[in-house]
């Protein structure tokens, strides 16, 4: 076998994104170069690592074994790089942080900017994912830290409290539900919605909750970000569900927020990792920054 670290990173990026094109882009490689590397890896071992289908790629049994070892090797390489950083100027470490939609948009921008300014030799690989996929990635060793909703199972991970993050229903001031103190999700689902982009972790979460209730969200239009959603709701395009933090930050005057009578809406966010004590020093530094009051 003749695999280098670039090959291994590329392969994991392909698995994380579900297709070779996106994996190549994340690896800063052309599609042709990425495909050639994967073919060379498979030829070197004499086995296929990927099953190719119309909806993307999935790992073969050999590919799953490769992914496990690749993650271990890359983690060791990153830790070695960080341990040697004090002996060589310019060597950088990288923390992989996975978060849900609210954490990325409402709570992290200033915190992460301050952290990067005070740690010039560290980078952050920040990615938005649904909470269930974040916990899966942490269990597989595919990330250092995650921020997830308390609605997902974290029993085999270590966790710390991060923020209270209730979800609220927002609606135009003249909407029939605007006088309610609390609204059930099933009642709200009788009306049209303004949704976040389809790939948003919160959009996926809400659509899953609608299916659990035996219904579907009627999405008239999608907007990229909470500000766009709130502006559209304020002008009568439909209802939406957003974090209370987004409403309080924007203080919109053309809409009203109403509490959702659902246990899953009264959520908190939690920091999690496979083992906080086993994190490399640079990941522990980020953990400390995230837990400061």
N, C-alpha and C positions, 0 to 999 in steps of 0.2 A: 504494500500500500504506500502511496505517495500523496498524502494529504497535507496541505499547509493550513495555517490558521484562517487565511482568507477563504479557503474551501469550506472549512467547518462553519464559519460565520455565515457564509452564503447559504449553506444547506439549512441552518437553523432559521434564517430569515425567510427562506422559502416555506418552511413548515409553519412558521408563525403567521405568515400572510396568506398561505393557502394556494399560492401560485408562483410560478417561476418569474414572471414579469415583475410583480411587486417585490419579490425577494431580491431580484437583480437591482431594482431601483434603490432599495434600502441599503444594499451593499455598494452602491455607486459603481455598478458595472453595467455594461450594455447587455441586452438580452442574449445576443450571440455569444458574448464572453461567458456569461453565467451558464448558458446551456452547454457550452464546451467544457466548462469545469465539472459540471455534474456528470456529463458523459464520461469524462476521463476518470472521475472517482468510481463510477460504476464499472468501467472497464478494468480499473486497477484491482478491484476486488472480485470481479467476475459475477456480480449480482446487482440486481436493480434495487435502488433505494426508494424510488418514487413510483407510485401508481398514477398514471396520467388519465384524467377524465375531463369531460366537458366543463365541469364545475371547478376544476383546479386539480391539485395533486394531494395525495395522502401517502404517508410512509408505509412501505412494506415492512414485514418483520425485521429484515436486515436494516431497513431505514430507521426503525424505532430504536434498535440497538445502537446504531451510529449516533442518533440524536442524544441518547443518554450519555455516551462517552464524550461526544463533542461538547456538551454543556459542562461536564466536569473539567475537561481540558481547558476550555476557554476561561472558566472561572479561575482555575489555577494560574493561567497565563496573566490574567488581569491582576490577581493578587501578587504575583511575582513582580509585575511592573510597578505596582504601588509600593511594595516593600523596597524596591530599588530606587524609587523616585528621589529619595533624599540624597542619593549618591550621584544623580545625573540630572542636571537642569533640563527642563522642558519635557520630562516624561510625565504623562498625564494618566490619571485613573478615570474610570467611568462607572457611575452608578446607574443601574436600570431600575426605574420607578414606574410602576403601572398604577393607573388611577381611573376612577369612574369620572363621568362628565362633570359633576359638580365640583369635585376636588380640583380638577384642572382649571376650570373657568372661574370659580369663586374664591378659593382659598389658597391656591399655590403660587400664582404669578409673582407676587411681591416676595414671598418667602424664598422661592427658588432663585429669584434674581439676586436677593441679598446674599444667599448662600454662595452663588457662583462668583459674586464680586469678592467675597472674603476667602474663597478657595480657588485661586487662579489655575491650579493644576488639576482641577476636577471638572469633568463634564457630566451631564445628566442625560440619559436616554429615556425620555418621557413618552409614554404611550397611553392612549385612552382605550380601555376595554371594559366590557361588562364585569361586574364583581365576580361572578362565578368563573369566568375565564381567568381573572387575576389570581384567584386562589389556586386554580389548577396550575397556572404557570409557576407560582411559588413552590408548590409541592414538587414540580418537575425540576426545580432549580433553574428556571428560565428567567428569573428576575431576583433582585436583591430585596426590594421593598414593594409593598402594595398598599393602596388605600381603597377600602371596600365598604359597602353597606353592611350593616349588621344583619341584614336579611339572609345572607349566605352562610353556609357552614364553614366555620374556621376552627373547629374543635381540634384539629391536628396541627394548627399553626399557632405561633405566639402572636398576641395582639396587644395593642394599646389604644386607648381612646384618642380620637383626633378631633372631631367636631360633631355637635348636634346638627342634623341636616334634614329637617322636616320638609316634605313636599306639600305644596298647596295648589289648589285650583284657581286659575285666574280667568276672569270673564269681564266683558264690557259692563259698564255701570248700569245699562238699561236691560240687562239680560234677565230672564225669568228667575234664575237661581241667585241673583245678586243679593237678595234680602236674606238668604239662608246664613245661619251661623256655621253650619257644617253640612257637607254634601257627600253622599256615598259615590263611589266610582261608578256603580251601575246606573245611578241617576244621571251622572254627567255623560255617560256613554250614549245617551239618547240624542246628544247634540254633536255637531261637527267640531273637529279639533284642528288647531294649528300645531304641527309636530316639529320636532327637531329633525335634523338630517337622519336619513335611514340608518347610517352607520354609527350614530351616536349611542353610547352605552345606555344613557337614560331612555332614549327612544325604544331601544330593544327591550329594556326592563318594563316599560309601561305597556308595550304591546303584549308582553308575556303575561302581565297581570290582567289585561283585558281578556286574553284567551282563557286564563284560569277562571274568570268569572262567567265564561260561556258566551262572550261577545267579542266584538272587534272595535278598534278605534276607527272612526270615520275621519281620515286625514284629508283635509281639503288642500293644504299646502304645507310644505316643510320650509323651515328657516334655519340658517346656519348660526346658531348661538341664541342665548336667552334674550338678549336685547332685541333681536329681530322678531322673535316669537312674541314678546310682550308688546312691541309696537303694532304688530298685526292684530293681536287680540284687542288692543285698545281701539282699533279702527273697525272692529266688528267682524273679523274674518272667522272667528270661532273661539272655542275655549282652549286652554292649554294647562298642562301641569308642569310646574317649575319649582326649583328649590326656593324656600322662603328667603334665603340669603340673597338670591338674585333680585327678588322684588324689593327687599329692603335697601339694596345697593342702588337700584335704579329709581326708587320712589316714584313710580309712574302715577299720574293723576287721572288718566283716562280709563283705568280699569280697577277692578277690585279683586282682592285675594280672599279665598274662603278655605277654611280647614277641610281636609279630606277625612272622612270617617272610615279610615282603613288602617289597620295595624302596620302595614308595610309602608305607609306614608309618614309615620312617626319614627323615622329612622335616625340612626347615628352613623357616623363614619369611623372606621377603625384602621389604624396602621397595623400592618401585619408582615410577618416574615417567617420563614421556616424555623429559624433560630436566631434571635437577636444577638446572642453572645457569640455566634459563629460568623457574624458579618465581618467582612474586611473593614479595616480602619476607616476608609473613605466613606463606606456606606453607613458606618456608625456615626460619622460626623454629620451626614445628612439626617439620619434618624434623630439626632440631638436637636438639630435645627427645626425639624418638624414638630417636636414635642415641647418646644419652648412656648410659654404662655403668650 
